[in-house]
């Protein structure tokens, strides 16, 4: 590991590039550990190399500033990402996220930290499905623009606290999330972001997503910021 300082967060964070082998496939990720971390947020991303993306890095830094360790991983290789079937294979994505989580709960650096998931789009489906029956090790979920209509029927049995963040103008996704919200009996909240883009790219939108996620994870994984 090497150490670097995020000035805005005023925390010292150790970072490490990981290579996790799953069924003969090696996936890359980035683990960041703030000093005195009180929780670990695993990012569920289907696109290869997405953990380097500036949007995910921004959310991760904001979470780190609230004392959350972050693990940004890609659930697909570059070759798999070019295959339409692989990109929307929720079973494959869920299984890989479960294996990555298993690594995290046993690794020396992270095994003492309660785990949460941050998932966007199809990654949110993997996060939700990987949480079913895993309440002992997954404590909270944030779903941003999740394609929840692609989840299997087990989603109705979810017991892990979940925050749905949806775009007001993305009508199809918003409707699916609102319908799923009503079906769940677990602790839940839904936040509707009034911006005219399904990619959450409007001015200040990503900052609001980061703030909502930070509060949710701090509430369920540690002290409220």
N, C-alpha and C positions, 0 to 999 in steps of 0.2 A: 504494500500500500504506500501511497505517497500522500502527503498532507497539503491542503491548500485552504485559504481563508476566503469566505464569501463576505465581503464588507457589509453589504446591505443586511445580511442576516445576523452579523456580529457573532458568528459561531465558527469554531474550527471543525472542519469536516475532513475525515479520511476517505479517500476514494480508491476503488480498485476495479479493474476490468476483469470480468469473470468469463469463463468458458465452461458451460455446463453441457455434458453429453447425455442425450436422451435417445435411447434406441438407435444408436449409431449416428445420430445427428448432433452436431455441436452448435449450441446457441450462445450468442454473446450477450453480456449484460454489464451494467455498471452499478456497483454498490457504493453508496455514500453514507458514511456514519458520522453524524454530528457528535460532538462531545456531549455526554450524558443523554444520549438518545433514549426516548421512552416508548418508542413504537417503531415498527417497520412497515412501510407502504410499498407493496409490490405493484408495479405498473404492468397491466396486461395489454400488450400491444401485438397485433398480428403482423403488421408490416415489418419486413426485415430492415435492419439498420435504423428503425424508428426511434430507438432509445437515444440517438444522437440529435434528434430533431429539436429545434429551439423552443417549441411550444412545450414539449414534455420536460425539457431541461428547466424551463421557467417554473412550471408547476412543482417540479422536484425541489428546486431551490427554495421556493416559498414554504414547502412542507418542512424542509430542513431547518428553516429559520424558526419553526415552531417545535423543534426538537424531534422531528421524525426522520429516521433513517429511510432511505429510498433505494429500491432495487428496480432499475429500468432494464427490462429484458425484451428481446424479440422472440415471439413464439414460433416464427417461421424462418427458414433460411432464405437467402436471396432467390434460389431456384424455386423453392416452394411458393414464394410470394408471387411469382409470375403465373402460377397455376390457379385458375379461378376456383376450382374445387377445393384446393388446399386453403385458400384465403377465407372460405366460408364453411370450412369443416369445423363446426363448433365442438364436436367430440374430440378431435385431434387437439384443438387449442386448449380445451378444458383439461385434457390429460397432461399436456405439457406444463400448464400452469400449476397443476397439482404436484408434479414432480419438482418443479422449481421451488414451490412452497415447502415441500418436504426437505429439500436441501437447506432452505433458510432456517427452518425450525430445528435443524440439527447442527448447523454450522457454528463454530465457536464464536464468531463475531456477532451473530444475530439470534442465537437460540433463546436468549432471555427476553426478547422483545415480542410483545403482542403484535399480531400481523393484521394488516388491512390491505384491501385491493383497491386500486384506481384503474378503471377500465373505460375505454372510449370505443364507440361503435361496436364492432363485432367482438372486440376485446372485453367489453363490458359483459357480454353474454358468457364468455369463458370465466370471467370473475364470479359471476352469479352462480353458474353451474358448479364451479370448483368449490364453492362455499357450502353447497348442499350437504348436510351431514358432517360438516367440518367446523362446527361451531366452537369446538375445543381449541382450535388453533387460528381461526379467522374471526376477527372481532368486529370488522366494519367494512363496508363497501361504498365507494363512490362510483356511480355510473354516469358518464358524460355522453349524452347523445347515444345511449345504448340501443342497439337493434334488438330489443327484447322480444319482438315477435318471432325471432329465430330460435329462441330458447325452447328447450323441451318442457314437458308438462311438470317436471319436478320443481320448476321455479316457484310454483305455488306453495311449496312446503318450506321455502326459505325462512330461516330463523335469525340470520345475521342482520344487524341494523344496516339499512341501505339508504343512501341519498341519491335520488334521481335528479340530474341537472339536464334540462332540455331547453332547446331554442324555441321561443314562441312562434317563430315563422316557419319552422320545420314541421309542418302540420302532421304528416304521417308518423314521424318518429315521436312527436309530442303526444299524439293520440294513443299510440301503442304503449308509451310509458305511463300515461295517465290511467289507462285501462289496467295495466299490470299493477300499478300502485294500489288500486282499489281491491285487488284480489289478495294482496299480501296481508298477513296477520302480524308480521314482525315489526319492530321499531322502524319507522320509515318517515322520510320527508321528501318533498318534491319542490325543486326550485326552477322556475321558468324565467329564462333570460330573454329580455325584450331586445333582440338584435336580429337584423334581417339577413342572417347567413347561417346555414346549418353547420358550418365549420367553426363557429364561435370566433370569428375573426374581427368583429366590430370593435371600435375603440373602447378600451376598458373592459372588454368582455372576458378576456383571459385572466385579468387580474381578479375579476369577481369570481370566476370559477375557482381560482387558486384560494381565495379567501374562504369560500364556502367549503371547499375540500379540507382546508386546514382546520377550520372549526369543527367539522364533523369528525375527523380523525383524532383531534385533540380531545374531543368529548368522549370518544369510545376507546381510544388507545392510551390516553393519558389525561393530564390536566387541561382544562379549557384555556386557550391563549388569551 
